[in-house]
């Protein structure tokens, strides 16, 4: 394998060869800003996943380094994200008790299994699997997940014990334990949440009015969570609030990510198989959408299959270094992009910054209240909630609306796995239903042109002896019989018809079932003394029809255009 071929699987060999001092400067600045942002965020997402806080830091170091080597995006920042962390907690809580060693090992196994799946999909170029998740379903799932995540953090905001992985269970648990509320924790949580919301909306205009430059303003806005962390940690330490039942992070190991091994138990891996697959697909879709959006702004190209390899390597790395499933995060990637990241090396420098934090700063967060981390999560996930998708889908497609609504309701009522599975299943079923009854238009010639349009929409010229039907869908097993019935009913009801032309301009594929239906249509029309013709058949479809010997049995002809067919048949029908 030469260097060019190797660079296909190791993109670092391509961009690393031309790395400049200017790129280094931009990457270092971006890494500094992202590192400051990621420290509280990583800790928070670890708690969301049901793991010790340090797991968030560990999951943000080696995975980023591996993505730097194998990934293709200059701006994508890999690590724990809200939705995947929630899915991790939902998957593991059904198998292992939270807070046990088995839970942490199961998280490693989930990351490893997800990594192997992503890697395999990348090597075998199976990225198209993610296309089975329609955008409306993804939007509905993420909206519902954002609500569940925010609700799940209220227990930390209020300082009570509550559990559940769907909205109904969470709400019932919160109400049943609300009498246990710690007022000091609640004050910290509410103030932290309010301040973070204000930072997002009000700090930038304030700093701009004060005359600060755009660059400095952007940095200060992004470091808002760090200020809250410092302020609340100092308050808990200085006022001795830990002795008043304020829940704190506690001792975090002062070390680099340890070497860990996931479990190879077939029983455990079997239980994690479906959750790992769903996490892989959801994570990939989220990651690739972010990467492509940011790349488009600089006219850069993202290779989806290589992204699968990069994310697969990152998750395998997480499983070997005390982490949990990771993917490309929207907020951190946008911050990375806005901060000027020029190459994937920015991610490597971020990893170094987080490693330094894991070694030197962890003692400082001993008194960090969990309410602060909960506030960080709530503010981060609010942007995920988008109910406008319901209005848009209702106005555009009732079928898409049904899929979105079902995904949201099932996710909220039952859980994330059931929600996304329902959404995917319903999307596929609705697609099959819609394509099983394709739009079939009877067309005629637009006067003075060679164009043929629907007789119900346009003033057109028709020949009573020639029936022209345009099928606006590929033909396959689900809709082949529908076409048979349509032609049979139309011809049987009009004895003057002597020719049927199928205009195939919208047909991209004809499977074996549809081929057999065409053969049956051809034979039935022959018995009625009606010829079957085809027009505007696409090359690949024509090749298959030739290989199947259908054209030799066709009673009529194949025309290059609909106009040619109609012109050819005119003198025949006049005679």
C-alpha positions in Angstrom: 0.0 0.0 0.0 1.5 3.3 -1.1 1.3 6.6 0.7 -1.6 7.9 -1.3 -3.7 4.7 -0.5 -2.6 4.9 3.1 -3.7 8.5 3.4 -7.2 7.5 2.4 -7.5 5.7 5.7 -5.2 8.0 7.6 -6.2 11.5 6.7 -3.6 12.9 9.0 -1.0 12.0 6.4 -2.7 14.4 4.0 -3.2 17.5 6.1 -0.2 16.9 8.3 2.2 17.1 5.4 1.2 20.7 4.7 0.8 21.8 8.3 1.8 25.5 8.8 2.8 27.8 11.6 -0.4 29.8 11.0 -2.5 26.7 11.3 -0.7 25.8 14.5 -1.5 29.2 16.0 -5.2 28.9 15.1 -5.5 25.4 16.4 -3.8 26.2 19.7 -6.2 29.1 20.3 -9.3 27.0 19.4 -8.0 24.2 21.6 -7.7 26.6 24.6 -11.2 27.8 24.2 -12.7 24.4 23.7 -10.8 22.9 26.6 -12.2 25.5 29.0 -15.7 24.7 27.7 -15.3 21.0 27.8 -14.1 20.6 31.4 -17.5 21.2 33.1 -19.4 19.7 30.1 -17.5 16.4 30.2 -18.0 16.1 33.9 -21.8 16.8 33.5 -22.3 14.3 30.7 -20.6 11.6 32.7 -23.1 12.1 35.5 -25.9 12.0 32.9 -24.6 8.7 31.7 -24.7 7.4 35.4 -20.9 7.3 35.6 -18.3 8.9 37.9 -17.4 12.5 36.8 -13.8 11.5 35.8 -15.2 9.2 33.1 -16.3 12.3 31.2 -12.7 13.6 31.1 -11.3 10.2 30.1 -13.9 9.9 27.3 -12.7 13.3 26.0 -9.0 12.6 25.7 -8.0 9.5 23.8 -11.1 9.5 21.6 -10.2 13.0 20.4 -6.6 11.9 19.6 -7.8 8.9 17.6 -10.3 11.0 15.7 -7.5 13.4 14.8 -5.7 10.6 13.1 -8.6 9.0 11.3 -11.3 11.7 10.9 -11.8 14.1 8.0 -13.4 17.1 9.6 -11.3 20.1 10.6 -13.8 21.3 13.1 -15.6 18.3 14.6 -15.0 17.9 18.3 -15.5 14.3 19.5 -16.5 13.4 23.0 -19.5 12.7 25.3 -22.8 14.4 24.1 -26.1 14.7 25.8 -28.3 12.3 23.7 -25.7 9.5 23.6 -25.1 9.9 27.3 -28.8 9.6 27.9 -29.0 6.5 25.7 -26.0 5.0 27.5 -27.8 5.4 30.9 -31.0 4.0 29.5 -29.3 1.0 28.1 -27.1 0.1 31.1 -29.7 0.7 33.8 -31.8 -2.1 32.5 -28.9 -4.5 32.8 -26.6 -3.4 35.7 -27.2 -1.4 38.8 -25.9 2.1 38.6 -22.9 3.0 40.7 -21.4 -0.5 40.7 -18.2 -1.8 39.0 -20.3 -3.8 36.7 -22.0 -0.6 35.4 -18.7 1.0 34.5 -17.5 -2.2 32.7 -20.8 -2.4 30.9 -20.2 1.2 29.7 -16.8 0.2 28.4 -18.4 -2.7 26.6 -21.1 -0.6 25.1 -18.4 1.9 23.8 -16.3 -0.9 22.4 -19.2 -2.7 20.7 -20.4 0.6 19.2 -16.8 1.3 18.0 -16.5 -2.1 16.3 -19.9 -1.5 14.6 -18.9 1.9 13.3 -15.5 0.7 12.2 -17.1 -2.3 10.3 -19.6 0.0 8.7 -16.8 2.3 7.6 -14.6 -0.4 6.2 -17.5 -2.0 4.3 -18.9 1.4 3.2 -22.2 0.9 4.9 -22.8 4.5 5.8 -26.0 4.4 3.8 -27.7 2.6 6.8 -28.0 5.9 8.5 -30.2 7.0 5.7 -33.0 4.9 7.2 -33.3 7.5 9.9 -35.3 10.3 8.3 -34.7 13.9 9.4 -38.2 14.3 10.9 -37.7 11.2 13.0 -34.3 12.4 14.2 -35.6 15.8 15.0 -38.5 14.3 16.9 -36.2 11.9 18.8 -33.8 14.6 19.7 -36.6 16.9 20.9 -38.0 14.2 23.1 -34.6 13.3 24.4 -33.8 16.9 25.2 -37.0 17.1 27.4 -36.1 13.8 29.2 -32.5 15.0 29.8 -33.7 18.3 31.2 -36.3 16.5 33.4 -33.7 14.0 34.6 -31.5 16.8 35.9 -34.2 18.4 38.0 -33.3 15.9 40.8 -29.9 17.5 41.0 -31.3 21.0 40.8 -33.6 20.3 43.7 -31.3 18.0 45.7 -33.7 15.0 45.7 -33.5 11.3 44.7 -35.5 10.5 41.6 -35.2 7.9 38.9 -36.6 7.0 35.5 -35.7 6.9 31.8 -38.9 8.3 30.4 -40.8 11.4 31.2 -43.7 9.8 32.9 -41.4 7.8 35.4 -39.3 10.9 36.0 -42.2 13.2 36.7 -43.9 10.7 39.1 -40.6 10.1 40.9 -39.9 13.8 41.2 -43.3 14.4 42.7 -43.0 11.5 45.1 -39.7 12.9 46.4 -40.3 16.6 46.3 -40.7 16.7 50.1 -37.0 15.8 50.4 -35.9 19.0 48.5 -32.8 20.6 49.8 -33.4 24.4 49.7 -29.8 25.3 49.6 -29.2 23.0 46.6 -32.3 24.4 44.9 -31.0 28.0 45.3 -27.6 27.0 43.8 -29.3 25.1 41.0 -31.8 27.8 40.1 -29.3 30.6 40.2 -26.7 28.7 38.2 -29.4 27.8 35.5 -30.7 31.3 35.4 -27.2 32.8 35.0 -26.2 30.4 32.2 -29.4 31.2 30.3 -28.6 34.9 30.7 -25.0 34.3 29.5 -26.4 32.8 26.3 -28.8 35.6 25.6 -27.8 38.7 27.5 -24.0 38.7 28.1 -23.0 39.3 24.5 -25.1 42.4 23.9 -23.9 43.8 27.3 -20.2 43.3 26.5 -20.7 44.7 23.0 -22.3 47.9 24.6 -19.3 48.1 26.9 -17.0 48.3 23.9 -15.3 44.9 24.0 -14.2 43.3 20.7 -16.0 40.5 19.1 -13.2 38.0 19.7 -13.0 38.7 23.5 -16.8 38.8 23.8 -17.1 35.4 22.2 -14.5 33.9 24.5 -16.2 35.4 27.6 -19.6 34.1 26.6 -18.3 30.6 26.0 -16.5 30.6 29.4 -19.7 31.3 31.2 -20.1 27.7 32.6 -16.5 27.9 33.9 -17.4 31.0 35.9 -20.4 29.3 37.4 -18.3 26.3 38.3 -15.7 28.5 40.0 -18.3 30.6 41.8 -20.5 27.7 43.1 -17.5 25.5 44.0 -16.0 28.4 46.0 -19.4 29.0 47.7 -19.8 25.4 48.8 -16.2 25.2 50.1 -16.2 28.6 51.8 -19.6 28.2 53.5 -19.3 24.6 54.3 -22.4 23.7 52.4 -21.3 20.1 51.8 -22.2 19.5 55.5 -25.7 20.7 54.8 -26.5 17.9 52.4 -25.5 19.8 49.2 -24.4 17.0 46.8 -20.9 17.5 45.5 -18.8 15.8 42.9 -16.3 14.6 45.6 -12.9 13.1 45.0 -11.9 12.8 41.4 -8.8 10.7 40.7 -5.8 12.8 39.8 -4.5 10.8 36.8 -4.4 10.3 33.1 -7.0 7.9 31.6 -6.3 4.3 32.8 -6.0 1.3 30.6 -9.3 -0.6 30.8 -10.7 -3.7 29.2 -14.4 -4.1 28.3 -16.2 -7.3 29.2 -16.2 -10.1 26.6 -19.2 -11.9 28.2 -21.4 -13.1 25.4 -24.5 -12.6 27.6 -23.6 -9.0 28.3 -22.7 -8.2 24.7 -25.9 -9.8 23.5 -27.9 -7.5 25.8 -25.9 -4.5 24.5 -26.2 -5.3 20.8 -29.3 -3.3 20.0 -28.5 -0.3 22.2 -25.0 -0.2 20.7 -26.4 -0.3 17.2 -28.9 2.5 17.9 -26.2 4.6 19.6 -23.9 4.0 16.6 -26.5 5.2 14.1 -27.8 8.1 16.1 -24.2 9.2 17.0 -23.1 9.0 13.4 -26.1 10.9 12.0 -25.5 13.7 14.6 -21.8 13.8 13.9 -21.9 13.7 10.1 -24.6 16.4 10.0 -22.5 18.7 12.1 -19.3 17.9 10.2 -20.9 18.5 6.8 -22.6 21.7 7.9 -19.3 23.2 9.2 -17.3 21.9 6.2 -19.7 23.5 3.8 -18.9 26.9 5.2 -15.3 26.5 4.1 -16.0 24.4 1.0 -14.3 21.4 2.4 -15.3 17.8 1.8 -16.3 15.2 4.4 -16.0 11.5 3.6 -18.9 9.7 5.4 -17.3 6.3 5.3 -14.0 7.6 6.7 -16.0 9.4 9.4 -17.4 6.1 10.4 -13.9 4.7 10.8 -12.8 7.8 12.8 -15.8 7.5 15.2 -15.3 3.8 15.4 -11.7 4.3 16.5 -12.7 7.0 19.0 -15.3 4.7 20.6 -12.8 1.8 20.8 -10.3 4.2 22.4 -13.0 5.2 24.9 -13.6 1.6 25.8 -9.9 1.1 26.5 -9.4 4.2 28.6 -12.2 4.3 31.1 -14.8 6.1 29.0 -18.2 5.5 27.5 -19.8 6.0 24.0 -18.8 9.3 22.2 -19.6 11.1 19.0 -19.2 14.5 17.4 -20.9 17.2 19.5 -22.8 20.1 18.0 -22.0 22.8 20.6 -18.3 22.0 21.1 -17.8 21.6 17.3 -19.4 25.0 16.6 -17.2 26.6 19.3 -14.2 24.8 17.8 -15.1 26.2 14.3 -15.8 29.7 15.5 -12.6 29.8 17.5 -10.7 29.3 14.3 -9.7 25.6 14.2 -7.8 25.1 11.0 -7.1 21.3 11.1 -8.0 18.2 13.2 -4.9 19.0 15.2 -7.0 21.4 17.2 -8.7 18.3 18.7 -5.3 16.8 19.6 -4.3 20.0 21.5 -7.7 19.9 23.2 -7.0 16.4 24.4 -3.6 17.6 25.8 -5.4 20.4 27.6 -7.9 18.0 29.1 -5.1 15.6 30.1 -3.4 18.5 32.0 -6.8 19.2 33.6 -7.2 15.6 34.7 -3.7 15.7 36.2 -3.7 19.1 37.9 -7.2 20.5 38.3 -9.3 17.6 39.6 -8.6 18.4 43.3 -10.1 21.8 42.7 -13.5 20.4 41.8 -14.0 18.3 44.9 -16.6 20.8 46.2 -18.3 21.3 42.8 -22.0 21.0 43.4 -23.9 18.5 41.2 -26.6 21.1 40.8 -24.1 23.2 38.8 -23.4 20.4 36.4 -27.1 19.8 36.1 -27.6 23.4 35.2 -24.9 23.1 32.5 -26.8 20.1 31.0 -30.2 21.8 31.1 -29.0 24.9 29.4 -27.1 22.8 26.8 -30.1 20.6 25.9 -32.7 23.3 25.7 -31.4 24.2 22.2 -32.2 20.6 21.2 -35.9 20.9 21.8 -37.6 22.0 18.6 -41.4 21.6 18.4 -41.6 23.6 15.2 -40.9 20.3 13.4 -44.5 19.3 14.3 -45.9 22.4 12.6 -43.7 22.0 9.5 -44.4 18.3 9.0 -48.1 18.8 9.5 -48.2 21.4 6.8 -46.0 19.4 4.4 -46.8 15.8 4.9 -49.2 14.1 7.3 -47.2 10.9 7.1 -44.1 12.6 8.2 -46.1 14.3 11.0 -47.3 10.9 12.2 -43.8 9.6 12.3 -42.5 12.6 14.2 -45.4 12.7 16.7 -45.1 8.9 17.3 -41.4 9.2 17.9 -41.8 12.0 20.4 -44.7 10.4 22.3 -43.1 6.9 22.4 -39.7 8.4 23.5 -41.3 10.4 26.3 -43.7 7.7 27.5 -41.5 4.6 27.1 -37.9 5.5 26.5 -35.2 6.4 24.0 -34.7 3.0 22.5 -38.4 2.4 21.9 -38.8 5.9 20.6 -36.1 5.7 17.9 -37.0 2.1 17.0 -40.7 3.2 16.5 -39.7 6.2 14.5 -37.5 4.2 12.2 -40.0 1.4 11.8 -42.9 3.8 11.2 -40.9 5.8 8.6 -40.1 2.6 6.6 -43.7 1.4 6.8 -45.0 4.8 5.7 -42.6 4.9 2.8 -43.6 1.4 1.8 -47.3 2.4 2.0 -46.8 5.5 0.0 -44.7 3.8 -2.7 -47.1 0.9 -2.8 -49.7 3.3 -4.4 -47.5 5.4 -6.7 -48.9 8.4 -8.5 -49.8 7.3 -12.0 -50.8 10.1 -14.3 -52.6 9.9 -17.6 -50.7 12.4 -19.8 -51.4 14.2 -23.1 -49.4 16.6 -25.3 -49.2 20.2 -24.4 -50.3 22.1 -27.6 -47.4 23.4 -29.6 -44.7 21.5 -27.6 -43.2 18.1 -27.3 -44.0 18.0 -23.6 -46.6 15.6 -22.0 -48.4 16.5 -18.8 -51.2 15.3 -16.6 -54.6 15.6 -18.3 -56.1 16.6 -15.0 -53.8 19.6 -14.5 -53.3 20.9 -18.0 -55.1 21.6 -21.3 -53.6 18.8 -23.5 -54.2 16.9 -26.7 -55.0 13.2 -26.4 -55.7 10.4 -28.9 -58.6 8.2 -27.9 -56.8 5.1 -29.2 -53.6 5.7 -27.3 -53.4 5.6 -23.5 -50.3 7.1 -22.1 -49.5 6.6 -18.4 -46.6 8.1 -16.5 -45.5 6.1 -13.4 -43.9 8.5 -10.9 -42.1 5.8 -8.9 -39.7 3.0 -9.3 -41.5 -0.3 -9.7 -40.9 -3.0 -7.1 -42.7 -5.8 -5.3 -44.9 -3.5 -3.2 -46.5 -1.5 -6.1 -46.3 -3.8 -9.1 -49.8 -5.2 -8.6 -51.2 -1.7 -8.2 -49.9 -0.9 -11.7 -51.5 -4.1 -13.0 -54.8 -3.2 -11.6 -54.6 0.4 -12.7 -54.0 -0.5 -16.4 -56.5 -3.3 -16.3 -59.3 -1.1 -15.0 -58.5 1.8 -17.4 -58.3 -0.4 -20.6 -61.3 -2.6 -19.7 -63.4 0.6 -19.3 -62.5 2.0 -22.7 -62.8 -0.4 -25.7 -61.4 2.2 -28.1 -57.9 1.9 -26.7 -55.4 0.1 -29.1 -52.1 1.2 -27.6 -50.8 1.7 -24.1 -47.5 3.6 -23.6 -45.8 3.5 -20.2 -43.7 6.7 -19.9 -40.8 5.6 -17.7 -39.0 8.9 -17.1 -39.5 8.6 -13.3 -38.7 4.9 -13.1 -35.2 4.3 -11.8 -35.5 0.6 -10.9 -37.6 -2.4 -11.8 -37.2 -5.4 -9.6 -38.0 -9.0 -10.5 -41.6 -8.8 -9.1 -42.3 -5.7 -11.1 -40.8 -7.4 -14.2 -43.2 -10.3 -13.8 -46.0 -7.8 -13.5 -44.9 -6.1 -16.7 -44.9 -9.5 -18.4 -48.4 -10.2 -17.1 -49.6 -6.7 -18.3 -48.1 -7.3 -21.7 -49.8 -10.7 -22.0 -53.2 -9.4 -20.9 -53.1 -6.5 -23.3 -52.1 -8.9 -26.1 -55.3 -10.9 -25.4 -57.3 -7.6 -25.6 -55.6 -6.8 -28.9 -53.8 -3.9 -27.3 -50.1 -3.2 -27.8 -47.9 -2.2 -24.9 -45.1 0.3 -25.6 -42.4 1.9 -23.4 -40.9 5.4 -23.7 -38.1 7.3 -22.0 -36.6 4.2 -20.4 -33.4 5.0 -18.5 -30.2 3.2 -19.5 -29.7 0.9 -16.4 -33.4 -0.1 -16.5 -33.1 -0.8 -20.3 -30.1 -3.0 -19.6 -32.0 -5.1 -17.2 -35.0 -5.5 -19.4 -32.7 -6.6 -22.2 -31.0 -9.2 -20.0 -34.4 -10.5 -19.0 -35.5 -10.9 -22.7 -38.7 -8.8 -21.9 -38.2 -6.6 -24.8 -38.3 -9.5 -27.3 -41.7 -10.5 -25.9 -43.0 -6.9 -25.9 -46.0 -6.5 -28.2 -45.1 -2.9 -29.0 -41.9 -0.8 -29.2 -39.5 1.2 -27.0 -39.4 4.9 -27.9 -36.7 7.3 -27.1 -39.2 10.0 -26.1 -42.9 10.2 -25.5 -43.3 12.6 -28.4 -41.6 10.1 -30.8 -43.9 7.3 -29.6 -47.1 9.4 -30.1 -45.9 10.6 -33.5 -45.1 7.0 -34.6 -48.5 5.7 -33.5 -50.6 8.5 -35.1 -50.6 7.1 -38.7 -51.1 3.6 -37.4 -54.2 4.6 -35.4 -55.6 6.8 -38.2 -55.5 3.8 -40.6 
